Amino acid sequence: MNTATQAAMLAAGPRAGQRWTAADDATLLQMREQRQPWRVVAQALQKLPLACRLRMNQITKKRRRAERALKAEQDALALAALQRLSVSGDGSGGGNRNRNDGSSNANAEGSNGAQSNN
């Protein structure tokens, strides 16, 4: 660590360079939602402004990743539900294609049976 970095960390406070806690994250999110400047946020957390910005980026990326995963899961569940509805014959018009009333099978078996007996 160079002298300038050490001086900046000392100026930031005793918590500069320490791990982020859940309370730190909550404070960071709350202060940024209130549109507090990075300098003010950093002073409150006793961290460097750059460290606060980087942490915010990490939190934002994690949230986006989680939101994308949740959306993909919801889309898959919705698609599966639609497929079940279309197969079960819910009266929407497309559900009768898999209905088995025996008539088409009887005709197919009868014609196959007649051909095999000949």
PyMOL CGO cylinders between C-alpha atoms (Angstrom):
from pymol import cmd
from pymol.cgo import CYLINDER

trace = [
    CYLINDER, 0.00, 0.00, 0.00, 1.48, 3.37, -0.93, 0.3, 1, 1, 1, 1, 1, 1,
    CYLINDER, 1.48, 3.37, -0.93, 1.59, 6.42, 1.31, 0.3, 1, 1, 1, 1, 1, 1,
    CYLINDER, 1.59, 6.42, 1.31, -1.26, 8.20, -0.47, 0.3, 1, 1, 1, 1, 1, 1,
    CYLINDER, -1.26, 8.20, -0.47, -3.55, 5.19, -0.04, 0.3, 1, 1, 1, 1, 1, 1,
    CYLINDER, -3.55, 5.19, -0.04, -2.65, 4.87, 3.62, 0.3, 1, 1, 1, 1, 1, 1,
    CYLINDER, -2.65, 4.87, 3.62, -3.33, 8.58, 4.16, 0.3, 1, 1, 1, 1, 1, 1,
    CYLINDER, -3.33, 8.58, 4.16, -6.70, 8.31, 2.41, 0.3, 1, 1, 1, 1, 1, 1,
    CYLINDER, -6.70, 8.31, 2.41, -7.67, 5.30, 4.52, 0.3, 1, 1, 1, 1, 1, 1,
    CYLINDER, -7.67, 5.30, 4.52, -6.72, 7.09, 7.71, 0.3, 1, 1, 1, 1, 1, 1,
    CYLINDER, -6.72, 7.09, 7.71, -8.74, 10.11, 6.63, 0.3, 1, 1, 1, 1, 1, 1,
    CYLINDER, -8.74, 10.11, 6.63, -11.72, 7.88, 5.85, 0.3, 1, 1, 1, 1, 1, 1,
    CYLINDER, -11.72, 7.88, 5.85, -11.80, 6.51, 9.37, 0.3, 1, 1, 1, 1, 1, 1,
    CYLINDER, -11.80, 6.51, 9.37, -10.97, 3.44, 11.40, 0.3, 1, 1, 1, 1, 1, 1,
    CYLINDER, -10.97, 3.44, 11.40, -13.29, 1.18, 9.39, 0.3, 1, 1, 1, 1, 1, 1,
    CYLINDER, -13.29, 1.18, 9.39, -11.60, 1.83, 6.04, 0.3, 1, 1, 1, 1, 1, 1,
    CYLINDER, -11.60, 1.83, 6.04, -10.28, -1.42, 4.64, 0.3, 1, 1, 1, 1, 1, 1,
    CYLINDER, -10.28, -1.42, 4.64, -12.53, -3.57, 6.83, 0.3, 1, 1, 1, 1, 1, 1,
    CYLINDER, -12.53, -3.57, 6.83, -15.17, -5.97, 5.52, 0.3, 1, 1, 1, 1, 1, 1,
    CYLINDER, -15.17, -5.97, 5.52, -18.64, -4.71, 4.74, 0.3, 1, 1, 1, 1, 1, 1,
    CYLINDER, -18.64, -4.71, 4.74, -21.38, -5.73, 7.16, 0.3, 1, 1, 1, 1, 1, 1,
    CYLINDER, -21.38, -5.73, 7.16, -25.09, -6.15, 6.47, 0.3, 1, 1, 1, 1, 1, 1,
    CYLINDER, -25.09, -6.15, 6.47, -25.65, -2.95, 8.46, 0.3, 1, 1, 1, 1, 1, 1,
    CYLINDER, -25.65, -2.95, 8.46, -23.13, -1.13, 6.24, 0.3, 1, 1, 1, 1, 1, 1,
    CYLINDER, -23.13, -1.13, 6.24, -24.97, -2.35, 3.14, 0.3, 1, 1, 1, 1, 1, 1,
    CYLINDER, -24.97, -2.35, 3.14, -28.32, -1.23, 4.55, 0.3, 1, 1, 1, 1, 1, 1,
    CYLINDER, -28.32, -1.23, 4.55, -26.93, 2.22, 5.40, 0.3, 1, 1, 1, 1, 1, 1,
    CYLINDER, -26.93, 2.22, 5.40, -25.32, 2.50, 1.97, 0.3, 1, 1, 1, 1, 1, 1,
    CYLINDER, -25.32, 2.50, 1.97, -28.56, 1.60, 0.20, 0.3, 1, 1, 1, 1, 1, 1,
    CYLINDER, -28.56, 1.60, 0.20, -30.66, 3.91, 2.35, 0.3, 1, 1, 1, 1, 1, 1,
    CYLINDER, -30.66, 3.91, 2.35, -28.36, 6.90, 1.94, 0.3, 1, 1, 1, 1, 1, 1,
    CYLINDER, -28.36, 6.90, 1.94, -28.10, 6.42, -1.83, 0.3, 1, 1, 1, 1, 1, 1,
    CYLINDER, -28.10, 6.42, -1.83, -31.89, 6.10, -2.11, 0.3, 1, 1, 1, 1, 1, 1,
    CYLINDER, -31.89, 6.10, -2.11, -32.00, 9.49, -0.38, 0.3, 1, 1, 1, 1, 1, 1,
    CYLINDER, -32.00, 9.49, -0.38, -29.53, 10.71, -3.03, 0.3, 1, 1, 1, 1, 1, 1,
    CYLINDER, -29.53, 10.71, -3.03, -26.81, 11.53, -0.51, 0.3, 1, 1, 1, 1, 1, 1,
    CYLINDER, -26.81, 11.53, -0.51, -23.46, 12.37, -2.16, 0.3, 1, 1, 1, 1, 1, 1,
    CYLINDER, -23.46, 12.37, -2.16, -20.77, 9.70, -2.05, 0.3, 1, 1, 1, 1, 1, 1,
    CYLINDER, -20.77, 9.70, -2.05, -18.64, 11.89, 0.19, 0.3, 1, 1, 1, 1, 1, 1,
    CYLINDER, -18.64, 11.89, 0.19, -21.40, 12.04, 2.83, 0.3, 1, 1, 1, 1, 1, 1,
    CYLINDER, -21.40, 12.04, 2.83, -22.09, 8.31, 2.56, 0.3, 1, 1, 1, 1, 1, 1,
    CYLINDER, -22.09, 8.31, 2.56, -18.39, 7.54, 2.93, 0.3, 1, 1, 1, 1, 1, 1,
    CYLINDER, -18.39, 7.54, 2.93, -18.11, 9.73, 6.02, 0.3, 1, 1, 1, 1, 1, 1,
    CYLINDER, -18.11, 9.73, 6.02, -21.11, 8.04, 7.65, 0.3, 1, 1, 1, 1, 1, 1,
    CYLINDER, -21.11, 8.04, 7.65, -19.66, 4.59, 6.96, 0.3, 1, 1, 1, 1, 1, 1,
    CYLINDER, -19.66, 4.59, 6.96, -16.07, 5.60, 7.70, 0.3, 1, 1, 1, 1, 1, 1,
    CYLINDER, -16.07, 5.60, 7.70, -15.03, 4.25, 4.31, 0.3, 1, 1, 1, 1, 1, 1,
    CYLINDER, -15.03, 4.25, 4.31, -13.50, 5.73, 1.19, 0.3, 1, 1, 1, 1, 1, 1,
    CYLINDER, -13.50, 5.73, 1.19, -15.95, 7.17, -1.37, 0.3, 1, 1, 1, 1, 1, 1,
    CYLINDER, -15.95, 7.17, -1.37, -14.50, 4.83, -4.01, 0.3, 1, 1, 1, 1, 1, 1,
    CYLINDER, -14.50, 4.83, -4.01, -15.07, 1.83, -1.72, 0.3, 1, 1, 1, 1, 1, 1,
    CYLINDER, -15.07, 1.83, -1.72, -18.70, 2.90, -1.29, 0.3, 1, 1, 1, 1, 1, 1,
    CYLINDER, -18.70, 2.90, -1.29, -19.23, 3.21, -5.05, 0.3, 1, 1, 1, 1, 1, 1,
    CYLINDER, -19.23, 3.21, -5.05, -17.63, -0.16, -5.69, 0.3, 1, 1, 1, 1, 1, 1,
    CYLINDER, -17.63, -0.16, -5.69, -19.75, -1.81, -3.01, 0.3, 1, 1, 1, 1, 1, 1,
    CYLINDER, -19.75, -1.81, -3.01, -22.89, -0.26, -4.47, 0.3, 1, 1, 1, 1, 1, 1,
    CYLINDER, -22.89, -0.26, -4.47, -21.94, -1.69, -7.87, 0.3, 1, 1, 1, 1, 1, 1,
    CYLINDER, -21.94, -1.69, -7.87, -21.51, -5.15, -6.34, 0.3, 1, 1, 1, 1, 1, 1,
    CYLINDER, -21.51, -5.15, -6.34, -24.90, -4.96, -4.63, 0.3, 1, 1, 1, 1, 1, 1,
    CYLINDER, -24.90, -4.96, -4.63, -26.56, -3.75, -7.82, 0.3, 1, 1, 1, 1, 1, 1,
    CYLINDER, -26.56, -3.75, -7.82, -25.02, -6.56, -9.88, 0.3, 1, 1, 1, 1, 1, 1,
    CYLINDER, -25.02, -6.56, -9.88, -26.13, -9.18, -7.36, 0.3, 1, 1, 1, 1, 1, 1,
    CYLINDER, -26.13, -9.18, -7.36, -29.66, -7.78, -7.40, 0.3, 1, 1, 1, 1, 1, 1,
    CYLINDER, -29.66, -7.78, -7.40, -29.81, -7.77, -11.20, 0.3, 1, 1, 1, 1, 1, 1,
    CYLINDER, -29.81, -7.77, -11.20, -28.55, -11.34, -11.34, 0.3, 1, 1, 1, 1, 1, 1,
    CYLINDER, -28.55, -11.34, -11.34, -31.13, -12.45, -8.77, 0.3, 1, 1, 1, 1, 1, 1,
    CYLINDER, -31.13, -12.45, -8.77, -33.92, -10.61, -10.61, 0.3, 1, 1, 1, 1, 1, 1,
    CYLINDER, -33.92, -10.61, -10.61, -32.95, -12.25, -13.92, 0.3, 1, 1, 1, 1, 1, 1,
    CYLINDER, -32.95, -12.25, -13.92, -32.88, -15.69, -12.29, 0.3, 1, 1, 1, 1, 1, 1,
    CYLINDER, -32.88, -15.69, -12.29, -36.28, -15.08, -10.68, 0.3, 1, 1, 1, 1, 1, 1,
    CYLINDER, -36.28, -15.08, -10.68, -37.76, -13.91, -13.98, 0.3, 1, 1, 1, 1, 1, 1,
    CYLINDER, -37.76, -13.91, -13.98, -36.39, -16.96, -15.80, 0.3, 1, 1, 1, 1, 1, 1,
    CYLINDER, -36.39, -16.96, -15.80, -37.89, -19.23, -13.15, 0.3, 1, 1, 1, 1, 1, 1,
    CYLINDER, -37.89, -19.23, -13.15, -41.25, -17.45, -13.33, 0.3, 1, 1, 1, 1, 1, 1,
    CYLINDER, -41.25, -17.45, -13.33, -41.23, -17.65, -17.14, 0.3, 1, 1, 1, 1, 1, 1,
    CYLINDER, -41.23, -17.65, -17.14, -40.48, -21.38, -17.00, 0.3, 1, 1, 1, 1, 1, 1,
    CYLINDER, -40.48, -21.38, -17.00, -43.30, -21.96, -14.51, 0.3, 1, 1, 1, 1, 1, 1,
    CYLINDER, -43.30, -21.96, -14.51, -45.73, -19.93, -16.61, 0.3, 1, 1, 1, 1, 1, 1,
    CYLINDER, -45.73, -19.93, -16.61, -44.77, -21.85, -19.75, 0.3, 1, 1, 1, 1, 1, 1,
    CYLINDER, -44.77, -21.85, -19.75, -45.21, -25.18, -17.96, 0.3, 1, 1, 1, 1, 1, 1,
    CYLINDER, -45.21, -25.18, -17.96, -48.63, -24.07, -16.70, 0.3, 1, 1, 1, 1, 1, 1,
    CYLINDER, -48.63, -24.07, -16.70, -49.71, -23.05, -20.20, 0.3, 1, 1, 1, 1, 1, 1,
    CYLINDER, -49.71, -23.05, -20.20, -48.54, -26.36, -21.60, 0.3, 1, 1, 1, 1, 1, 1,
    CYLINDER, -48.54, -26.36, -21.60, -50.49, -28.26, -18.94, 0.3, 1, 1, 1, 1, 1, 1,
    CYLINDER, -50.49, -28.26, -18.94, -53.61, -26.24, -19.72, 0.3, 1, 1, 1, 1, 1, 1,
    CYLINDER, -53.61, -26.24, -19.72, -53.35, -26.84, -23.45, 0.3, 1, 1, 1, 1, 1, 1,
    CYLINDER, -53.35, -26.84, -23.45, -52.95, -30.59, -22.91, 0.3, 1, 1, 1, 1, 1, 1,
    CYLINDER, -52.95, -30.59, -22.91, -55.66, -30.97, -20.28, 0.3, 1, 1, 1, 1, 1, 1,
    CYLINDER, -55.66, -30.97, -20.28, -58.50, -29.65, -22.45, 0.3, 1, 1, 1, 1, 1, 1,
    CYLINDER, -58.50, -29.65, -22.45, -59.63, -26.62, -20.55, 0.3, 1, 1, 1, 1, 1, 1,
    CYLINDER, -59.63, -26.62, -20.55, -62.11, -25.56, -23.22, 0.3, 1, 1, 1, 1, 1, 1,
    CYLINDER, -62.11, -25.56, -23.22, -59.85, -22.94, -24.72, 0.3, 1, 1, 1, 1, 1, 1,
    CYLINDER, -59.85, -22.94, -24.72, -60.00, -24.54, -28.13, 0.3, 1, 1, 1, 1, 1, 1,
    CYLINDER, -60.00, -24.54, -28.13, -56.62, -26.20, -28.27, 0.3, 1, 1, 1, 1, 1, 1,
    CYLINDER, -56.62, -26.20, -28.27, -57.09, -28.79, -25.59, 0.3, 1, 1, 1, 1, 1, 1,
    CYLINDER, -57.09, -28.79, -25.59, -59.05, -31.42, -27.52, 0.3, 1, 1, 1, 1, 1, 1,
    CYLINDER, -59.05, -31.42, -27.52, -56.19, -32.56, -29.68, 0.3, 1, 1, 1, 1, 1, 1,
    CYLINDER, -56.19, -32.56, -29.68, -55.04, -35.11, -27.11, 0.3, 1, 1, 1, 1, 1, 1,
    CYLINDER, -55.04, -35.11, -27.11, -58.50, -36.31, -26.19, 0.3, 1, 1, 1, 1, 1, 1,
    CYLINDER, -58.50, -36.31, -26.19, -58.78, -40.05, -26.52, 0.3, 1, 1, 1, 1, 1, 1,
    CYLINDER, -58.78, -40.05, -26.52, -62.38, -41.23, -26.97, 0.3, 1, 1, 1, 1, 1, 1,
    CYLINDER, -62.38, -41.23, -26.97, -61.39, -44.50, -28.58, 0.3, 1, 1, 1, 1, 1, 1,
    CYLINDER, -61.39, -44.50, -28.58, -63.08, -43.86, -31.94, 0.3, 1, 1, 1, 1, 1, 1,
    CYLINDER, -63.08, -43.86, -31.94, -59.95, -43.01, -33.90, 0.3, 1, 1, 1, 1, 1, 1,
    CYLINDER, -59.95, -43.01, -33.90, -58.05, -45.91, -32.35, 0.3, 1, 1, 1, 1, 1, 1,
    CYLINDER, -58.05, -45.91, -32.35, -60.88, -48.37, -33.10, 0.3, 1, 1, 1, 1, 1, 1,
    CYLINDER, -60.88, -48.37, -33.10, -60.89, -47.37, -36.77, 0.3, 1, 1, 1, 1, 1, 1,
    CYLINDER, -60.89, -47.37, -36.77, -57.14, -47.65, -36.98, 0.3, 1, 1, 1, 1, 1, 1,
    CYLINDER, -57.14, -47.65, -36.98, -57.16, -51.04, -35.28, 0.3, 1, 1, 1, 1, 1, 1,
    CYLINDER, -57.16, -51.04, -35.28, -60.04, -52.28, -37.45, 0.3, 1, 1, 1, 1, 1, 1,
    CYLINDER, -60.04, -52.28, -37.45, -58.33, -51.33, -40.66, 0.3, 1, 1, 1, 1, 1, 1,
    CYLINDER, -58.33, -51.33, -40.66, -55.04, -52.79, -39.49, 0.3, 1, 1, 1, 1, 1, 1,
    CYLINDER, -55.04, -52.79, -39.49, -56.80, -55.94, -38.36, 0.3, 1, 1, 1, 1, 1, 1,
    CYLINDER, -56.80, -55.94, -38.36, -58.61, -56.29, -41.68, 0.3, 1, 1, 1, 1, 1, 1,
    CYLINDER, -58.61, -56.29, -41.68, -55.38, -55.95, -43.60, 0.3, 1, 1, 1, 1, 1, 1,
    CYLINDER, -55.38, -55.95, -43.60, -53.54, -58.46, -41.46, 0.3, 1, 1, 1, 1, 1, 1,
    CYLINDER, -53.54, -58.46, -41.46, -56.35, -61.05, -41.84, 0.3, 1, 1, 1, 1, 1, 1,
    CYLINDER, -56.35, -61.05, -41.84, -56.22, -60.86, -45.61, 0.3, 1, 1, 1, 1, 1, 1,
]
cmd.load_cgo(trace, "trace")
